[in-house]
């Protein structure tokens, strides 16, 4: 089946969060969040190495919206359900609809870290992947030095399947880095 014909909701809720696809007009709130978190994001994310502007972020989110509609990449924005405050970004990336399998990536506005929001969001996105999209496999990959990122799949019961040695470069390109691969498959999903 052509993935563009697969119908599923563009938003869902967890206990505290609204998780939804990006829409035109979201650039301002995401830009403000990136700028408030830039020092932390620069340590791990390639996009944070580049110049940021509200216009650049808006264009990126509009592209993400189109990819969501075409089922090429499912980026999600995370909001507090009661206050509608933007918390961070996640998504189901690199989809292989034949299996189906996805990779979850995430970043949080540093003003909201340490409150369990991203763990809750990743749990909700995993639930969505397995229950709604009928995923057979969900992966989370992270730099072996990124303890905060690694703690999320560990808390949620993902299995550490391995370490890819010298698999990537640091975001500044100065050193080689190792990558953890965590995964959950449909038989393990609870």
C-alpha positions, 0 to 999 in steps of 0.5 A: 500500500502507498503510505500516503493512503494510510489514515491516522490522526495528526494529534493525540494526548498523553496524561499531560501532553498534546502531541501533534504534527507541525502546522504553518505558523508554528515557527515562532514558538519553536524558534523561541524554544530553540534559542532558549535551549541553544547551548544544550542543543549545540552539544548534540544536534547538527541543526543547532550548529547552523544559523537560526531565524524564525523564517528558517524554522518556519520554512523547516516546519512547513517542510515537515508538515508536507512530509507528515502529509506524505508519510515520509517523516512524522515529526511531532511538536509537544505541548502541555495539554493544559497551558498549550506551552511548547515543550519540545519536538520528537517524531517517528523518523526514517519510516519503513512502511513495509515492516513497519518500523520507525526511529524516534528522535527528540529534543526538549526546551531546556526550560522544561527538562527534568520534569519527565515530559520527554519520557512521557512524550516518547512513551506516547509516541511509542504507543501511537507507533505500536497501537495506531501505526501497527509498528513491528519495531521502534528504534531510538539512537543516541550518542553514547555520551548523551546520558540524558538521551540514553536514560529515556529508552532505558526508563521505558524498557527499550532493549540496548541492541548494540553500540555502533563504534565510530559510527558518526562524528561529533556535531563539530566534526572534531571526533568520531562518536559511538552510537547506541541503538535501543529498540522495542519490537511488537512482542516486547511492547506492553 
